[in-house]
Amino acid sequence: MGTNAVVYKKKKPASDIALDVFKVVFLTLVVVVCVYPFWNIFIISINDATDAIRGGLYFLPRKLSFASYKDILTRTTFLHSIIVTVARTAIGTPLAVLATTALAFVLSRKDLLLKKPITLFFIFTMYFGGGQVPYYMVLKNLGLLDSFWVYIFPNLISVYNMILVKNYIEGMPDALFEAAKIDGANDLVVFFKLVIPLSKPIIMTVALFVAIMHWNSWFDAYLYTNSQNLKVMQSILVEILNQYQTTGANQAANRTGQGITPDSIRMAATMVATIPIIMVYPFIQKYFVKGIMLGSVKS
């Protein structure tokens, strides 16, 4: 004997529909506000500089030209600075993540002697420092000035990142560590075979923070290095921008005749500095939200 089932779909209240429409419209506006300026910079950077002076570039370039990119990318100093920046990011990021995670693991242990005072000592350094001159003298006495390692060693530990990782590790069940100890695992085994694999979301989040810091840093290259061979990409881009901003009217006119203006160089430099690091986001996006949420609040 068959039964006919009648399924009634509950109608959404008008207030819920209005709220859904509002959220879609609001988020669309947010996307436009965030994405469009970046898109506008991009189309200006690939448009002929002389034509761009007329204005009216909103969605697509009128006259395609890569003269500004060519001017930047064909400079020997800039090409070498890319190597320095990539090396700095590739070496500094894993070392910083390893050092930060190791410190976080130590401070997360309940049996650590004087755990609270030591933790407060690190937190104190987030709010108070000795100043730029003492910091410079410390680096000088350590022999780090005019050295590639001045980019690496001073940036190994970030207290903010350490707190994120520490809170994440403290949220792990104590039974995991107790079981590992019963099986004869020492602290190094626990750290490398238990903590690091289970902390992948927060580690990837911290790695993103550190990589962006290394990629975007330029001021330390001015303060702590004199050699042109140690200049990072961002500092060379700043020099290029300053060069075009301080150029005389005749030189600017000559550059304009070549399809290059200070504005076009500025736009191209922005894209060159931004696109590589943006390309990293899609690969770690799935870890980022989970890591930052679980690491920011202690369970």
C-alpha positions as CSV (number, residue, x, y, z in Angstrom):
1,M,0.0,0.0,0.0
2,G,1.6,3.2,-1.1
3,T,1.4,6.5,0.6
4,N,1.6,9.8,-1.2
5,A,3.8,12.2,0.7
6,V,3.2,15.9,0.2
7,V,6.2,18.0,0.9
8,Y,5.5,21.6,1.9
9,K,8.4,24.0,1.4
10,K,8.3,26.6,4.2
11,K,8.2,30.1,2.7
12,K,10.9,32.4,3.8
13,P,9.8,35.4,5.8
14,A,10.1,38.7,4.0
15,S,12.5,39.9,6.7
16,D,14.9,37.0,5.9
17,I,14.7,37.7,2.2
18,A,15.4,41.4,2.8
19,L,18.4,40.5,4.9
20,D,19.8,38.1,2.3
21,V,19.5,40.8,-0.4
22,F,21.2,43.3,1.9
23,K,24.1,40.9,2.6
24,V,24.6,40.2,-1.1
25,V,24.5,43.9,-2.0
26,F,26.8,44.8,0.9
27,L,29.4,42.1,0.2
28,T,29.3,43.0,-3.6
29,L,30.1,46.6,-2.7
30,V,32.9,45.4,-0.4
31,V,34.4,43.3,-3.2
32,V,34.2,46.2,-5.7
33,V,35.8,48.7,-3.2
34,C,38.6,46.2,-2.4
35,V,39.3,44.8,-5.9
36,Y,38.6,47.7,-8.3
37,P,41.5,50.0,-7.1
38,F,43.9,47.2,-7.7
39,W,42.4,46.5,-11.1
40,N,42.6,50.2,-12.0
41,I,46.3,50.3,-11.1
42,F,46.9,47.3,-13.2
43,I,45.2,48.7,-16.4
44,I,47.1,52.0,-16.0
45,S,50.4,50.2,-15.6
46,I,49.9,48.3,-18.9
47,N,48.5,51.3,-20.8
48,D,50.6,53.7,-22.8
49,A,51.7,56.4,-20.4
50,T,51.1,59.2,-22.9
51,D,47.6,58.0,-23.5
52,A,47.0,57.4,-19.8
53,I,47.5,61.2,-19.1
54,R,44.2,61.8,-20.8
55,G,42.4,59.9,-18.1
56,G,39.3,57.9,-18.5
57,L,40.8,54.5,-17.9
58,Y,38.3,52.5,-15.8
59,F,38.0,48.9,-16.9
60,L,40.3,48.1,-19.9
61,P,43.4,49.7,-21.3
62,R,43.0,51.8,-24.5
63,K,46.6,51.4,-25.8
64,L,48.5,48.4,-24.6
65,S,52.1,49.1,-23.6
66,F,54.6,47.4,-21.3
67,A,57.3,50.2,-21.4
68,S,57.1,50.8,-17.7
69,Y,57.6,47.2,-16.8
70,K,60.5,47.0,-19.3
71,D,62.1,50.0,-17.7
72,I,61.9,48.4,-14.3
73,L,62.7,44.8,-15.1
74,T,65.7,45.5,-17.3
75,R,67.6,47.3,-14.6
76,T,70.5,45.1,-13.4
77,T,70.2,46.4,-9.8
78,F,66.5,45.4,-9.8
79,L,67.1,41.9,-11.1
80,H,69.7,41.3,-8.4
81,S,67.4,42.7,-5.8
82,I,64.8,40.2,-6.7
83,I,67.3,37.4,-6.0
84,V,68.1,38.9,-2.6
85,T,64.4,39.3,-1.8
86,V,63.5,35.7,-2.8
87,A,66.5,34.4,-0.9
88,R,65.5,36.4,2.2
89,T,61.9,35.1,2.0
90,A,62.9,31.5,1.2
91,I,65.4,31.3,4.0
92,G,63.9,33.6,6.6
93,T,60.4,32.2,6.6
94,P,61.1,28.5,7.5
95,L,63.7,29.5,10.0
96,A,61.4,32.0,11.7
97,V,58.5,29.5,11.7
98,L,60.7,26.8,13.2
99,A,62.1,29.1,15.9
100,T,58.7,30.6,16.7
101,T,57.0,27.1,16.9
102,A,59.9,25.7,19.1
103,L,59.6,28.6,21.6
104,A,55.8,28.3,21.6
105,F,56.1,24.6,22.3
106,V,58.4,25.2,25.3
107,L,56.2,27.9,26.8
108,S,53.1,25.8,26.3
109,R,54.4,23.1,28.6
110,K,52.7,23.0,32.0
111,D,55.7,21.6,33.8
112,L,58.0,24.5,32.6
113,L,59.7,26.1,35.6
114,L,58.9,29.8,35.9
115,K,56.5,29.6,33.0
116,K,54.5,32.6,33.8
117,P,57.4,35.1,34.4
118,I,59.2,33.9,31.2
119,T,56.0,34.4,29.2
120,L,55.4,37.8,30.6
121,F,59.0,38.7,29.8
122,F,58.4,38.0,26.1
123,I,55.1,39.8,26.2
124,F,56.8,42.8,27.7
125,T,59.0,43.1,24.6
126,M,55.9,43.6,22.5
127,Y,55.2,46.9,24.1
128,F,58.6,48.3,25.2
129,G,61.9,48.4,23.4
130,G,65.3,50.0,23.8
131,G,64.9,52.3,20.8
132,Q,66.5,52.4,17.3
133,V,70.0,53.5,18.3
134,P,70.6,50.7,20.9
135,Y,69.1,48.2,18.5
136,Y,71.6,49.4,15.8
137,M,74.5,49.1,18.2
138,V,73.5,45.6,19.1
139,L,73.5,44.6,15.5
140,K,76.8,46.3,15.0
141,N,78.4,44.5,17.9
142,L,77.1,41.2,16.6
143,G,78.7,41.8,13.2
144,L,75.4,41.7,11.4
145,L,75.6,45.1,9.7
146,D,76.2,44.9,5.9
147,S,75.5,41.2,6.0
148,F,72.7,39.2,4.5
149,W,72.0,37.7,7.9
150,V,70.8,41.0,9.3
151,Y,67.6,40.2,7.4
152,I,67.3,36.8,9.0
153,F,68.4,36.6,12.6
154,P,66.7,39.7,14.1
155,N,63.4,38.5,12.6
156,L,63.5,34.9,13.8
157,I,61.0,35.4,16.7
158,S,57.8,37.4,16.6
159,V,56.1,37.4,20.0
160,Y,52.7,37.9,18.5
161,N,53.1,34.8,16.2
162,M,54.5,32.9,19.1
163,I,51.4,33.6,21.2
164,L,49.2,32.4,18.4
165,V,51.1,29.1,18.1
166,K,51.3,28.7,21.9
167,N,47.6,29.0,22.3
168,Y,47.0,26.5,19.5
169,I,49.4,24.0,21.1
170,E,47.8,24.5,24.5
171,G,44.5,23.6,22.9
172,M,45.7,20.1,22.1
173,P,44.6,17.3,24.5
174,D,47.1,16.5,27.2
175,A,46.5,12.8,26.6
176,L,48.3,13.0,23.3
177,F,51.5,14.1,25.0
178,E,51.1,11.7,27.9
179,A,50.7,8.8,25.4
180,A,53.8,9.9,23.5
181,K,55.8,10.0,26.8
182,I,54.6,6.6,27.8
183,D,55.8,5.3,24.4
184,G,59.3,6.6,25.2
185,A,59.2,9.8,23.0
186,N,61.4,12.6,24.2
187,D,60.6,16.3,23.7
188,L,62.3,16.5,20.3
189,V,60.2,13.5,19.0
190,V,57.0,15.0,20.4
191,F,57.8,18.3,18.8
192,F,58.7,17.1,15.3
193,K,56.4,14.1,15.0
194,L,53.4,15.3,17.0
195,V,53.2,19.0,17.5
196,I,54.3,20.2,14.1
197,P,52.0,17.9,12.0
198,L,49.0,18.7,14.2
199,S,49.8,22.4,14.1
200,K,49.8,22.7,10.4
201,P,47.0,25.3,10.1
202,I,48.6,27.8,12.6
203,I,52.0,27.1,11.2
204,M,50.9,28.0,7.7
205,T,49.2,31.1,9.0
206,V,52.4,32.2,10.7
207,A,54.4,31.3,7.6
208,L,52.2,33.7,5.6
209,F,52.7,36.5,8.1
210,V,56.5,36.0,8.1
211,A,56.7,35.7,4.3
212,I,54.8,38.9,3.7
213,M,57.0,40.7,6.2
214,H,60.2,39.6,4.5
215,W,58.8,40.3,1.0
216,N,57.6,43.8,1.9
217,S,60.5,44.9,4.1
218,W,62.7,47.6,2.7
219,F,63.5,50.0,5.5
220,D,66.0,47.7,7.2
221,A,67.9,47.5,3.9
222,Y,68.4,51.3,4.2
223,L,69.4,51.2,7.9
224,Y,71.6,48.2,8.1
225,T,73.3,47.8,4.7
226,N,75.4,50.0,2.5
227,S,76.2,47.4,-0.2
228,Q,74.1,47.7,-3.4
229,N,74.4,43.9,-3.6
230,L,72.3,43.5,-0.4
231,K,69.5,45.8,-1.5
232,V,66.1,44.1,-1.5
233,M,63.5,44.6,-4.3
234,Q,61.3,46.9,-2.3
235,S,64.2,49.3,-1.6
236,I,65.2,49.4,-5.3
237,L,61.6,50.2,-6.2
238,V,61.6,53.0,-3.7
239,E,64.7,54.4,-5.3
240,I,63.2,54.1,-8.8
241,L,60.1,56.0,-7.6
242,N,62.2,58.7,-5.9
243,Q,64.2,59.0,-9.1
244,Y,61.1,59.7,-11.2
245,Q,59.6,62.0,-8.6
246,T,62.7,64.2,-8.4
247,T,63.5,64.2,-12.2
248,G,63.5,67.5,-14.0
249,A,60.7,68.7,-16.3
250,N,62.8,68.1,-19.4
251,Q,63.8,64.5,-18.4
252,A,60.2,63.8,-17.5
253,A,59.1,65.0,-20.9
254,N,61.7,62.8,-22.6
255,R,60.5,59.8,-20.6
256,T,56.9,60.6,-21.6
257,G,58.0,60.5,-25.2
258,Q,59.2,56.9,-24.6
259,G,55.9,55.9,-23.1
260,I,57.0,56.3,-19.5
261,T,55.8,58.7,-16.8
262,P,56.3,58.9,-13.0
263,D,52.7,57.7,-12.6
264,S,53.1,54.7,-15.0
265,I,56.4,53.7,-13.2
266,R,54.6,54.0,-9.8
267,M,51.7,51.8,-11.0
268,A,54.1,49.2,-12.5
269,A,56.2,49.1,-9.4
270,T,53.1,48.5,-7.3
271,M,52.1,45.6,-9.4
272,V,55.7,44.1,-9.5
273,A,55.8,44.3,-5.7
274,T,52.3,43.0,-5.1
275,I,51.5,40.2,-7.6
276,P,54.1,37.6,-6.4
277,I,52.9,37.6,-2.8
278,I,49.3,37.6,-3.8
279,M,49.8,34.4,-5.8
280,V,50.7,32.7,-2.5
281,Y,47.3,33.2,-0.9
282,P,45.2,30.6,-2.8
283,F,47.6,27.8,-1.7
284,I,47.2,28.5,2.0
285,Q,43.8,30.1,2.2
286,K,42.2,26.9,3.6
287,Y,44.7,27.0,6.5
288,F,44.6,30.7,7.2
289,V,41.1,31.1,8.6
290,K,41.2,28.0,10.7
291,G,44.7,28.7,12.0
292,I,44.0,32.3,13.0
293,M,40.7,31.5,14.7
294,L,42.1,28.5,16.7
295,G,45.3,30.2,17.6
296,S,43.9,33.5,18.7
297,V,41.6,32.1,21.4
298,K,42.9,29.6,24.0
299,S,40.7,26.6,24.4
